[in-house]
């Protein structure tokens, strides 16, 4: 029977699929093989196991990591003057550079064996998040050596000799790293890279050795102007066969000290007015020995695999941490400002037009932090989360963009006028940086999250593709037969789940044991419903579009958005569980879920409407019922979430974290002070409204004590300080970098540690 099935049914399908499915390029193959799947695979299965999600251990800090956050990290925050960095000096001051180096900020991911701090992904994330709330340039300066770069690549792929020499020097700051990947013609398309290395003999430290003669022109390279060690990605050529039989080994990564002849660094870009060190680097006929290839000569041509494996840190930790800081700062400051700022004798937090963005801010801050926690938990389990990291980078930075826009709207002129007391302007300028780096969001969304992620996370598709790619026809057919029929059985089960859950309103969909009778159970069940709808839609896309799906980027982008919503809503439920199922916080859980389901429904409807096969579209619409969904959050939900972020209490503290503590900017400190005074004086202000008197009139009438009048006067002064905006004399204005038209100075690299 199995032989009949294979030869009479599977074989024609195999031959058709082999012709219809375009072959995978080398870079696509390496991208698919890099990393692993995790909760994304559960969501892609159409039937996520909630017990697995809730069993994931929440990320936590060791005593040493907590001490670092409470000590050196807070001290560094207090040393930072973001206004001076961005508008006067154009750089971190020398004392900050020295403090970062001496306290190990550049070696957080480097093992203690090599003199680094050996921090977890969560501790790394927390440091970047804390710094980002005070100064983006400082955060980026710390971020880069601890994400994609020489340190990460050496840890993963370096030889013992490379690790023993370079990692201690990177950990203590004697070497400052940068990584050169992007060039003029090769941004997202690495195959277009023209930076080259020719295998040849040359002189190294007075001896003739076999090595590589490099030529490159890179741009957008963070820390390039001040780095002492450049990690370089280039195409390796071996025309004389000095390495082996392959004349074109391909993309390779090597270590290049920047003091070598032919290396040019020092010139700077200005990334959206955010003054972290970033600039171009070029190299002309720079010679390095083969031992400078990361991992040694055996790793020649394996650079793309290295980069795909190592990108999890930048995409999964650094940029989501920066985005988490931005969304939290926006929620914290807008909630406080809306409580402090009064118009028409009422706090603007009570205006419906303000409550809508306040609710979005609160929900986004809760969701991004929840997703950051879940992702760090996975990374700290030792997982290389390639799909989730790409999803997180794109989703978190997009929510940051929305949050900063909402905060700017609420603050209005207060946020528009720049100056030392403006705590939002620098984040507003920096948003495009986060959107663009480590893979532009447009590309990540339309090509990677679903285009690569769905293949990687699908329970059977990658196995089928690999069977089609096999060189031996019979072995390929045997493997394809096994995986194809498993796929068919999976699709039938998924179709049944999708139909059943759509018709019944997900009433019988799975929920975790602890939520069976709780008010979060419907959210789990509805999420399972949309997981099944997503999975069957993906299967239908693979079946009817096949390899052409790679070129349908708008459809892939919508599917990426759905997967992002499923993941982040899962993280929201997980966070609520991990924090003890706080009743007040459920407002944010419900708002996020309601918004997510409405968005998934709309995205699924748009996806089906644009399916090339109209018969497949009709079938999908009958299976998934994309329009039968609850409405977006109600006005009452919006009011409750807005009140949560604008009212002092434990719920706001859990949402906004440590922004009320030490190590904050001058503007946030003033806002916190006014917010505290506003809450303390609320009964007195209410009394004055009821009396319809000013504080002076109430004092004269004996209805207020002098102490109460003094308290209200202190509040008035604190409020005036928050509402005020900066202005400058002509002389002060001329000293600002952009106003004076000065060329941003390019400082020398930080002096090496003794």
C-alpha positions in Angstrom: 0.0 0.0 0.0 2.8 2.4 0.9 4.6 1.6 -2.3 1.5 2.1 -4.3 0.9 5.5 -2.6 4.5 6.6 -3.1 4.7 5.7 -6.8 1.1 6.5 -8.0 0.3 9.5 -5.8 3.3 10.9 -4.2 5.7 10.7 -7.1 3.7 12.9 -9.5 3.3 15.5 -6.7 7.0 15.2 -6.0 7.9 15.9 -9.6 5.4 18.8 -9.9 6.7 20.3 -6.6 10.3 19.9 -7.8 9.6 21.9 -10.9 7.3 24.5 -9.3 9.5 25.2 -6.2 12.6 27.3 -7.1 15.9 26.1 -5.6 17.1 27.7 -2.5 20.1 30.0 -2.8 23.1 29.4 -0.6 22.2 32.5 1.6 18.6 31.3 1.9 19.7 27.8 2.9 22.1 29.2 5.5 19.4 31.6 6.8 16.9 28.7 7.2 19.5 26.5 8.9 20.6 29.2 11.3 19.0 29.3 14.7 16.0 27.3 15.9 12.3 27.6 16.4 10.4 27.7 19.7 7.1 29.3 20.6 6.8 30.4 17.0 6.5 26.8 16.0 3.7 26.2 18.5 1.8 29.1 17.0 2.5 27.9 13.5 1.1 24.4 14.5 -2.4 25.8 14.8 -2.8 24.3 18.2 -0.4 25.9 20.7 0.3 24.1 23.9 -0.3 26.7 26.6 1.2 24.6 29.3 4.5 24.8 27.5 4.3 28.6 27.4 3.4 28.9 31.1 6.2 26.5 32.1 8.9 28.7 30.7 10.9 30.1 33.6 10.6 33.9 33.8 13.9 35.7 33.3 15.6 36.9 36.4 18.8 38.6 37.5 21.6 37.1 39.6 22.7 39.1 42.7 25.8 40.2 40.7 23.6 41.4 37.8 21.3 43.3 40.1 24.2 44.9 41.9 25.5 46.1 38.5 22.2 47.6 37.6 21.9 49.3 41.0 25.5 50.4 41.0 27.5 51.2 37.9 24.4 51.4 35.7 22.7 54.0 37.8 26.0 55.9 38.2 26.5 56.0 34.5 23.0 57.2 34.0 23.7 60.1 36.4 26.9 61.0 34.4 25.0 61.3 31.1 23.9 64.7 29.8 22.0 63.8 26.7 21.5 67.4 25.6 25.3 68.0 25.7 26.0 64.7 23.9 23.6 65.5 21.0 23.8 69.2 20.7 27.0 70.5 22.1 29.8 67.9 22.3 28.7 65.5 19.6 30.0 62.6 21.7 30.1 61.0 25.1 32.5 62.9 27.3 35.9 61.2 28.1 34.9 60.4 31.7 31.9 58.5 30.4 34.0 56.5 27.9 36.5 55.7 30.7 33.8 54.7 33.2 32.2 52.4 30.6 35.5 50.7 29.9 36.6 50.4 33.5 33.3 48.9 34.6 33.0 46.3 31.9 30.1 47.8 29.9 31.7 46.6 26.7 32.2 43.0 27.9 28.7 42.1 29.2 28.3 39.1 26.9 32.0 38.0 27.3 32.5 35.1 29.6 34.1 35.7 33.0 36.8 33.2 31.9 38.0 36.0 29.5 37.5 38.9 32.0 34.0 39.8 30.9 30.9 40.1 33.0 29.2 37.0 31.6 25.7 38.4 31.8 22.5 36.7 30.8 20.5 37.9 27.9 18.0 39.4 30.4 20.7 41.3 32.3 22.2 42.6 29.0 18.6 43.7 28.0 18.1 45.4 31.3 21.3 47.5 31.0 20.5 48.6 27.5 16.9 49.4 28.5 18.0 51.5 31.5 20.6 53.5 29.5 18.1 54.0 26.6 15.8 55.8 29.0 18.4 58.5 29.6 20.6 58.6 26.5 20.2 56.8 23.2 23.9 57.5 22.2 25.1 55.9 25.4 22.8 52.9 25.0 23.9 52.3 21.4 27.6 52.7 22.4 27.1 49.9 24.9 24.8 47.9 22.7 27.0 47.4 19.7 30.0 45.6 21.4 27.5 43.3 23.0 25.5 42.3 20.0 26.5 41.5 16.4 30.3 42.1 16.3 33.7 40.5 17.1 32.8 39.6 20.7 29.7 37.6 19.8 31.3 36.0 16.7 34.5 35.0 18.6 32.4 33.5 21.4 30.4 31.4 18.9 33.0 30.6 16.2 36.5 31.8 17.2 39.5 29.5 17.7 40.9 29.0 21.1 43.9 31.3 20.2 41.6 34.0 19.0 39.5 33.9 22.1 42.5 33.9 24.4 44.0 37.0 22.8 41.1 39.1 21.7 38.3 38.5 24.3 40.2 39.8 27.3 41.2 42.9 25.4 37.6 43.5 24.3 36.3 42.8 27.8 38.4 45.5 29.5 38.2 48.1 26.7 41.7 47.9 25.4 40.1 47.2 22.1 36.9 48.8 21.0 35.1 46.8 18.3 32.9 47.6 15.3 31.5 45.4 12.6 31.5 46.3 8.9 28.6 44.7 7.0 26.7 47.3 5.0 28.2 48.8 1.9 26.9 51.1 -0.9 25.4 48.3 -3.0 24.8 45.7 -0.3 22.4 46.5 2.4 19.7 43.8 2.7 21.1 42.0 -0.3 24.3 40.5 1.0 24.9 38.7 -2.3 25.5 42.1 -3.9 28.5 42.7 -1.6 31.6 43.9 -3.6 34.0 44.2 -0.7 36.6 41.6 -1.5 39.5 39.6 -0.2 42.0 37.8 -2.4 43.9 34.9 -1.0 47.6 35.5 -1.6 51.0 35.7 0.1 52.1 38.9 1.8 54.2 40.3 4.6 52.9 40.1 8.2 55.1 41.2 11.1 58.2 40.8 9.0 57.5 37.4 7.6 56.0 36.1 4.3 52.7 34.3 5.1 49.6 33.1 3.4 46.8 35.7 3.9 44.1 37.9 2.4 44.5 41.2 0.6 41.3 43.2 1.5 39.5 46.1 -0.2 36.3 47.5 1.2 34.0 50.5 1.4 31.5 50.2 4.3 29.0 52.7 5.6 26.6 53.1 8.5 29.1 51.3 10.8 28.5 52.1 14.5 31.7 52.8 16.4 33.7 52.7 13.2 35.1 56.3 13.8 36.7 55.2 17.1 37.1 51.4 16.9 40.4 49.7 17.2 39.3 46.3 15.9 37.0 45.9 12.9 35.1 42.8 12.2 34.7 42.7 8.5 32.3 40.8 6.2 33.6 40.4 2.6 33.5 38.1 -0.4 36.6 35.8 -0.4 38.2 34.8 -3.7 40.9 32.2 -4.1 41.8 32.3 -7.8 45.1 30.4 -7.4 43.6 27.6 -5.3 45.8 28.4 -2.3 43.0 27.4 0.1 41.4 24.5 -1.8 39.5 23.6 -4.9 36.8 26.3 -4.6 37.9 29.6 -6.3 34.9 31.4 -4.8 34.6 30.5 -1.1 32.1 33.3 -0.6 31.2 35.6 2.3 33.8 35.4 5.1 34.3 37.3 8.4 37.7 38.4 9.6 39.3 40.6 12.3 41.1 43.7 11.0 43.1 45.9 13.5 42.4 49.5 12.4 46.0 50.6 12.8 47.0 48.5 9.7 48.3 50.3 6.6 45.4 51.0 4.2 42.6 51.1 6.8 40.6 54.4 6.9 38.3 55.3 9.8 37.4 58.5 11.6 34.9 60.2 9.4 31.3 60.3 10.8 27.7 60.1 9.8 25.1 61.9 11.8 22.2 59.4 12.3 19.1 61.5 12.6 20.8 64.0 14.9 21.6 61.2 17.4 25.3 61.5 18.2 26.6 58.0 18.7 29.8 57.2 16.9 28.8 56.0 13.4 30.5 56.4 10.1 32.1 54.9 7.0 35.3 52.9 6.8 37.4 51.9 3.8 40.3 49.7 3.2 42.7 49.6 0.3 45.1 46.6 -0.1 45.0 45.7 3.6 46.8 42.5 4.3 45.9 40.1 7.1 47.0 36.5 7.7 44.5 33.7 7.2 44.5 33.2 11.0 42.5 36.5 11.2 39.5 34.8 9.7 37.1 34.3 12.5 37.3 30.6 13.4 40.5 30.2 11.3 40.9 29.2 7.6 38.4 26.4 8.0 35.6 29.0 8.4 36.4 30.6 5.0 33.1 31.1 3.1 31.0 30.6 6.2 30.4 34.2 7.1 26.7 34.4 6.2 26.0 31.4 8.4 27.9 33.2 11.2 26.0 36.4 10.8 22.6 34.7 10.7 23.5 32.7 13.9 24.7 35.8 15.7 22.0 38.2 14.8 19.8 37.0 17.6 21.5 39.3 20.1 21.0 42.5 18.1 17.5 41.6 17.0 16.3 39.8 20.0 17.9 41.7 22.8 19.4 45.1 22.0 16.8 46.7 19.8 13.8 45.4 21.6 15.3 46.7 24.8 15.8 50.1 23.3 12.2 49.9 22.0 10.9 48.8 25.4 12.7 51.8 27.0 11.0 54.1 24.4 7.5 52.7 24.9 7.9 52.8 28.7 9.3 56.3 28.7 6.4 57.4 26.5 3.8 55.8 28.8 5.4 57.0 32.0 5.9 60.6 30.9 2.6 61.0 29.1 0.6 59.5 32.0 2.3 61.8 34.5 2.1 64.9 32.2 -1.6 64.3 31.5 -2.2 64.2 35.3 -0.1 67.3 36.0 -1.2 69.4 33.1 -4.5 71.1 33.6 -6.8 72.8 31.0 -10.3 74.1 31.7 -9.6 73.4 35.4 -9.3 69.7 34.8 -6.3 67.4 34.3 -6.0 66.6 30.6 -6.0 62.9 31.5 -9.8 63.2 31.9 -10.2 64.3 28.2 -11.4 61.6 25.9 -9.1 62.7 23.1 -6.2 62.3 25.4 -7.4 59.0 26.9 -7.3 57.2 23.5 -3.5 57.7 23.0 -2.9 57.1 26.8 -4.6 53.7 26.6 -2.5 52.8 23.5 0.6 53.9 25.3 -0.2 51.8 28.4 -1.0 48.8 26.3 2.1 49.1 24.1 4.4 49.5 27.1 2.9 46.4 28.7 3.1 44.3 25.5 6.6 45.2 24.4 8.0 44.5 27.9 6.1 41.3 28.0 7.5 40.2 24.7 11.0 41.2 25.8 10.7 39.1 28.9 9.5 36.1 27.0 12.2 36.4 24.3 15.0 36.8 26.9 13.7 33.8 28.7 14.0 31.7 25.5 17.5 33.1 24.8 18.6 32.4 28.4 17.6 28.8 27.8 20.4 28.7 25.3 18.1 29.0 22.2 19.1 30.8 19.0 15.8 32.3 18.2 16.3 33.4 14.6 12.6 33.9 13.6 11.5 35.3 17.0 14.4 37.7 17.1 13.6 39.1 13.7 9.9 39.3 14.7 10.8 41.1 17.9 13.1 43.6 16.3 10.5 44.6 13.8 7.4 44.5 16.1 9.0 46.2 19.1 10.5 49.1 17.1 7.2 49.7 15.2 5.3 49.9 18.6 8.0 52.3 19.8 7.3 54.5 16.8 3.6 54.5 17.6 4.2 55.2 21.3 6.6 58.1 20.7 4.1 59.6 18.2 1.3 59.3 20.8 3.5 60.8 23.5 4.4 63.7 21.2 0.7 64.4 20.5 -0.2 64.4 24.2 2.7 66.7 25.2 2.2 68.9 22.1 4.4 72.1 22.3 6.2 70.8 25.4 7.7 68.0 23.3 8.2 70.0 20.1 10.5 72.7 21.7 13.9 71.2 22.1 16.2 71.7 25.0 17.8 70.1 28.1 14.4 69.6 29.7 12.8 67.9 26.7 12.7 64.2 27.5 11.0 63.0 24.3 12.7 64.9 21.5 15.8 62.7 21.3 13.7 59.5 21.2 11.6 61.0 18.5 14.7 61.7 16.4 16.1 58.3 17.1 13.0 56.2 16.1 14.2 55.9 12.4 17.5 54.5 13.6 15.8 51.6 15.4 13.5 51.0 12.5 16.4 50.8 10.0 19.3 49.0 11.7 19.9 45.2 12.0 17.6 44.7 9.0 15.2 47.4 7.9 11.7 46.7 9.1 10.3 46.8 5.6 12.6 43.9 4.6 12.3 42.1 7.9 8.5 42.2 7.7 8.0 41.4 4.0 10.8 38.8 3.5 12.0 37.3 6.8 9.3 36.9 9.4 6.9 34.9 7.3 9.0 34.2 4.1 11.7 32.5 6.0 10.0 32.1 9.4 7.0 30.2 8.2 9.2 27.6 6.4 11.4 27.3 9.5 8.5 27.2 12.0 6.2 25.0 10.0 6.1 21.4 11.4 6.7 19.8 8.0 7.5 22.3 5.2 11.3 22.6 5.7 11.6 18.8 5.7 9.6 18.7 2.4 11.8 21.4 0.8 15.0 19.6 1.9 13.6 16.4 0.4 13.0 18.2 -2.9 16.6 19.6 -2.7 18.2 16.1 -2.3 20.5 15.1 -5.1 19.5 11.4 -5.2 16.0 11.2 -6.7 14.9 8.0 -4.9 16.1 9.2 -1.4 14.4 12.5 -2.1 11.1 10.8 -3.0 11.3 8.5 0.0 11.8 11.5 2.4 9.2 13.6 0.6 6.6 10.8 0.8 7.0 10.6 4.6 6.9 14.3 5.2 4.2 15.1 2.6 1.6 12.8 4.1 2.4 13.9 7.6 1.8 17.4 6.3 -1.6 16.3 4.8 -2.7 14.8 8.1 -1.6 18.0 9.9 -3.5 20.2 7.4 -6.7 18.2 7.8 -6.5 18.5 11.6 -5.8 22.2 11.3 -8.7 22.7 8.9 -11.1 21.0 11.3 -9.8 23.1 14.2 -10.1 26.3 12.3 -13.7 25.6 11.2 -14.8 24.3 14.6 -13.3 27.2 16.5 -14.6 29.8 14.1 -18.2 28.4 14.2 -18.3 28.0 17.9 -16.6 31.3 18.8 -13.6 29.3 20.1 -15.8 28.1 23.0 -14.2 24.7 23.0 -10.6 25.7 22.0 -7.8 24.8 24.5 -6.9 27.0 27.5 -4.4 26.1 30.2 -5.6 24.3 33.3 -5.1 27.2 35.6 -7.3 29.4 33.3 -10.2 27.0 32.7 -12.6 28.9 34.9 -10.8 32.3 35.0 -11.6 35.4 33.0 -8.4 35.0 30.9 -9.6 31.6 29.5 -11.6 33.2 26.6 -8.4 35.0 25.5 -6.4 31.8 25.4 -9.2 30.1 23.4 -9.6 33.0 21.0 -5.8 33.1 20.5 -5.9 29.3 19.7 -8.7 30.0 17.2 -6.6 32.6 15.3 -3.5 30.3 15.5 -5.5 27.6 13.6 -6.8 30.2 11.1 -3.2 31.4 10.5 -1.8 27.9 10.1 -4.4 26.8 7.5 -4.0 30.1 5.6 -0.2 29.5 5.5 -0.7 26.0 4.2 -3.1 27.2 1.5 -0.6 29.8 0.5 2.2 27.3 0.2 -0.1 24.9 -1.8 -1.5 27.4 -4.3 1.3 29.9 -4.6 4.4 27.8 -3.9 7.7 29.4 -4.6 6.0 32.5 -5.9 5.2 33.4 -2.3 8.7 34.9 -2.1 7.7 37.6 -4.6 4.3 38.4 -3.0 5.8 40.6 -0.3 2.5 42.4 0.6 0.8 39.1 1.4 3.9 37.9 3.3 3.9 41.2 5.2 0.3 40.7 6.4 1.1 37.1 7.5 4.2 38.4 9.3 1.9 40.9 11.1 -0.5 38.1 12.2 2.4 36.0 13.6 3.7 39.0 15.5 0.3 39.7 17.0 0.0 36.0 18.0 3.4 36.0 19.6 3.0 39.3 21.5 -0.4 38.4 22.8 1.0 35.1 24.1 3.7 37.1 25.8 1.1 39.4 27.4 -0.8 36.4 28.9 2.5 35.0 30.1 3.6 38.2 31.8 0.2 38.5 33.6 0.7 35.0 34.9 4.3 35.5 35.9 3.4 38.7 37.8 0.8 37.0 40.0 -2.3 37.6 37.9 -2.8 41.1 39.3 -6.4 42.1 38.9 -5.7 45.7 38.0 -3.3 44.7 35.2 -5.9 42.6 33.5 -7.3 45.7 32.0 -4.1 45.9 29.9 -4.3 42.2 29.1 -7.9 42.5 27.9 -7.1 45.7 25.9 -4.1 44.1 24.2 -6.0 41.0 23.3 -9.1 42.8 22.0 -6.9 45.1 19.8 -4.9 42.1 18.6 -7.8 40.0 17.6 -9.4 42.8 15.8 -6.2 43.4 13.9 -5.6 39.7 13.1 -9.2 39.6 11.8 -8.6 42.5 9.5 -5.2 41.3 8.3 -6.6 37.8 7.6 -9.5 39.3 5.7 -7.0 41.4 3.6 -4.8 38.4 3.0 -7.7 36.2 1.7 -9.0 39.1 -0.4 -5.6 39.2 -2.2 -5.1 35.5 -2.7 -4.3 34.8 -6.4 -6.5 31.7 -6.4 -10.1 32.9 -6.0 -11.3 29.4 -5.3 -8.7 29.1 -2.5 -9.8 32.5 -1.2 -13.4 31.4 -1.1 -12.6 28.2 0.7 -10.4 30.1 3.3 -13.1 32.6 3.9 -15.6 29.8 4.7 -13.0 28.0 6.9 -11.7 30.9 9.0 -14.7 33.4 9.0 -12.2 36.3 9.4 -15.0 38.9 9.9 -16.7 37.3 12.8 -14.7 38.9 15.6 -15.3 41.2 18.5 -14.8 44.9 18.0 -11.7 46.8 19.0 -11.4 47.9 22.7 -14.5 49.8 23.9 -14.5 53.3 25.2 -14.8 52.0 28.7 -11.7 49.9 28.3 -9.9 52.9 26.9 -10.9 55.0 29.9 -9.7 52.3 32.4 -6.3 51.8 30.7 -5.8 55.5 30.5 -6.6 55.9 34.2 -4.2 53.1 35.1 -1.2 54.9 33.5 -2.1 58.4 34.7 -2.9 57.5 38.3 -0.3 56.8 41.0 -0.4 53.2 42.3 1.0 49.7 42.1 -0.3 49.1 38.6 1.4 52.2 37.2 4.6 51.2 39.0 4.5 47.7 37.5 4.0 49.2 34.1 6.6 51.9 34.2 9.2 50.1 36.3 12.2 52.1 37.5 11.5 55.4 35.8 10.4 56.7 39.2 13.7 55.7 40.7 17.3 57.1 40.6 19.4 57.6 37.4 16.8 59.6 35.4 17.2 62.7 33.2 16.6 66.1 34.7 13.3 66.5 32.8 11.9 63.1 34.1 13.1 64.0 37.6 11.1 67.3 37.4 8.1 65.5 36.0 8.2 62.8 38.7 8.4 65.5 41.4 5.4 67.4 40.0 3.4 64.1 39.6 4.0 63.2 43.2 3.0 66.7 44.4 -0.1 66.6 42.2 -1.3 63.3 43.8 -0.5 64.5 47.3 -2.4 67.8 46.7 -5.4 66.2 44.9 -7.8 66.5 47.9 -6.9 70.2 48.4 -7.5 71.0 44.7 -10.8 69.1 44.8 -11.8 71.2 47.9 -10.9 74.4 46.1 -13.0 73.4 43.1 -16.0 72.6 45.4 -15.5 76.0 47.1 -15.0 77.8 43.8 -12.1 79.7 45.4 -8.5 80.3 44.8 -6.0 79.1 47.4 -5.4 82.7 48.5 -9.2 83.3 48.9 -9.6 80.0 50.8 -6.7 80.9 53.2 -8.1 84.3 53.9 -11.5 82.7 54.6 -9.9 80.3 57.0 -10.8 77.3 54.9 -7.1 76.4 54.3 -4.2 76.3 56.7 -0.9 78.1 55.8 0.7 74.7 55.4 -1.9 73.6 52.9 -1.5 76.9 51.0 2.3 76.3 51.0 1.8 72.8 49.6 -0.3 74.2 46.8 2.3 76.8 46.1 5.0 74.2 45.9 2.8 72.2 43.4 2.3 75.3 41.3 6.1 75.9 41.1 6.7 72.2 40.3 4.0 72.3 37.6 5.3 75.5 36.1 8.8 73.8 35.8 7.3 70.9 33.9 5.1 72.9 31.6 7.9 75.4 30.8 10.0 74.9 27.6 13.6 75.8 27.0 14.7 79.0 25.2 18.2 80.3 24.4 20.0 83.5 24.1 21.7 84.3 20.8 25.1 83.3 22.3 23.8 80.1 23.7 22.1 79.3 20.4 25.3 79.8 18.4 27.1 77.3 20.6 24.7 74.4 19.5 26.2 72.1 16.9 23.4 72.2 14.3 22.7 75.9 14.7 26.4 76.9 14.3 26.9 74.7 11.3 30.0 73.3 12.8 31.5 70.0 11.7 30.9 67.4 14.3 34.3 66.7 15.9 35.7 63.2 15.5 37.4 62.4 18.8 40.3 60.0 19.0 39.5 56.5 20.1 39.2 56.2 23.9 42.6 55.8 25.4 43.5 52.2 26.1 43.3 50.9 29.7 46.7 50.7 31.4 
